Amino acid sequence: MENNFEDIFKGDKSKFDFAEPNIGHVNRFEAKLKEQNNGAKKTIKTQWYWLSIAASILLFFGYWLGNQNTSNSLELADVSPKMEETQNFYLATIHKEIEQIKGEETPENQMIIEDAFDQLKILEFNYQNLTVELKESNEDKRVIFAMIANFQKRLEVLQNLVDQLEDFKNYEALNANSI
């Protein structure tokens, strides 16, 4: 390998360029490099600028779309002050029952609780559909009664769960005493 390089360099030296560059070559080369670097920085800034505009538009569109979806429904509390009281009563009672149930959760009764909470999720989904229907029906009393019945059904599910947990606790206590 070394011989090949030596042969190349020992050979015809006229093929190699030994001439000095023109005066100011280094300055021109540095100026071109600076110009190239400045152009790259502008391009990066421009890209970020357009990217931030696109992100802002996306955020605005998402916000608008979110508001469109919420404006298609009407809560029970929006109907009248009495309905707001009714909704607040049921929601407070439901939350109180859920907190009580969560305090009594054990690995043994976890399956019962999960089943009841799955039923509650279905009822909450149905309630969301009723809120849309309430707006579309111009506050039809039948829809209002269905919404109240939904709250009552949720409370009924929770009360049944509390009763089942109590029975389960009594059954475990009887088994513990008989052993």
Secondary structure, 3 states (H helix, E strand, C coil): CHHHHHHHHHCCHHHCCCCCCCCCHHHHHHHHHHHHHHHHHHHHHHHHHHHHHHHHHHHHHHHHHHHHHHCCCCCHHHCCHHHHHHHHHHHHHHHHHHHHHHHCCCCCCHHHHHHHHHHHHHHHHHHHHHHHHHHHCCCCHHHHHHHHHHHHHHHHHHHHHHHHHHHHHHHHHHHHHHC
